[in-house]
Amino acid sequence: MLPLIQREVTEKQKWLSEEEILDIFAISQSIPGVISINSAIFIGRRVAGVGGAIFSALGIILPSFVIILVIATVLVSFRQNPILDKVFTGIRAASAALILLAAIKMAKKAITNRLGIAIAIVSFALVVLLDIHAIWAVILGAVVGIGSRYLKERKKR
Amino acid sequence: MMEYFRLFFSFFKIGLFSFGGGYAMLPLIYQEIGAYGLTMKEFSDVVAISQMTPGPIAVNAATYVGYKAAGFWGSAFATFGVSLPSFILIMLISTIFKKFQTNTTVQAALDGIRPATVGMIASAIVFFANTSLVDISLISEGFWKIFSLPSIAIFAFTIVGSKYLKLGPILLTLAGGILGIILL
């Protein structure tokens, strides 16, 4: 989705420069929420203020909203169909594989040291084994990240 | 009316605490949707649809869960809820965003959150595998009964298809569905 946004904003509409859009993508990935929505809100805000942000958010959300609404109304009445059930069971197996590949790709980028491995394992265990809300895994990660930075700074002095 | 606000609040939480986008949002979403009577199977349907349609998973999930729980307005409130945290946050930081990007405390927190999201994505695999590759509820019929060979074959095919044949997720999702009809 991001390459599409980039082309539209820098080449077609010429709202922002290449450098500005890359900055916006970088920060959109580091704050919570959906990355493409974050980018849209940032771009809208830059180009046309708060109103721009509202309209670009609506613009990026609306197509998915409409598509899923249509699918949901259809699916609610047909989901019990035995063939469709087989289709979705097959897709679930494919999904598990796709998510595994995404996790491996992400792990290569996100985990750079032993502390990272520990955080990943602990948050996995919290969610799967203890069924603790994933919010706590995020909070734990943030606290450990800040704590380890603080300890490193103190060692330097 | 209460149901609308409940949906709004659930998805507001999801929007506020999900870092890394996409699959990293899955555990947060499925931990919340239990309250709306959605099963893991139904939730995986939503993810399957998300893989084949262009939009973000979180918006698709909000729309679908909202619709099932409370119709059109349920969808609207849930979708509004999942996007509002982004909106508020960006309005707050858009003027100081250079400072935010270089702030060492913010960066330290993100350095810790990133590996946590890897753990969260990994947990999503377990939940998906448990409704397809294995079914723990069949354990009483014997250990080997919990494995579904057709699903494991589809899983393996998807890995090979993506890593070695370089097929895209849409095609692989469709292939999974077709193989489901043939094998299951």
Interface residues (C-beta under 8 A of the other chain):
Chain A: M1 D23 A26 I27 Q29 S30 I31 P32 G33 V34 I35 S36 I37 N38 I41 F42 R45 R46 V50 A53 I54 A57 I61 P63 S64 F65 I67 I68 L69 I71 A72 T73 L75 V76 R79 I83 K86 V87 F88 T89 G90 I91 R92 A93 A94 S95 A96 A97 L98 I99 L100 L101 A102 A103 M106 A107 K109 A110 I111 L115 G116 I117 I119 A120 I121 V122 S123 F124 A125 L126 V127 V128 H133 A134 I135 A137 V138 L140 G141 A142 V143 V144 G145 I146 S148 R149 Y150
Chain B: K13 G15 L16 F17 S18 F19 G20 G21 G22 Y23 A24 M25 L26 P27 L28 Q31 K41 E42 S44 D45 V47 A48 I49 Q51 T53 P54 G55 P56 A58 V59 N60 T63 Y64 Y67 K68 F72 S75 T79 V82 S83 P85 S86 F87 L89 I90 M91 I93 S94 F97 F100 Q101 T104 T105 V106 A108 A109 L110 D111 G112 I113 R114 P115 A116 T117 V118 G119 M120 I121 A122 S123 A124 I125 V126 F127 F128 A129 T131 S132 L133 S148 P150 S151 I152 I154 F155 A156 F157 T158 I159 S162 K163 P169 L172 T173 A175 G176 G177 I178 L179 G180 I181 L183 L184
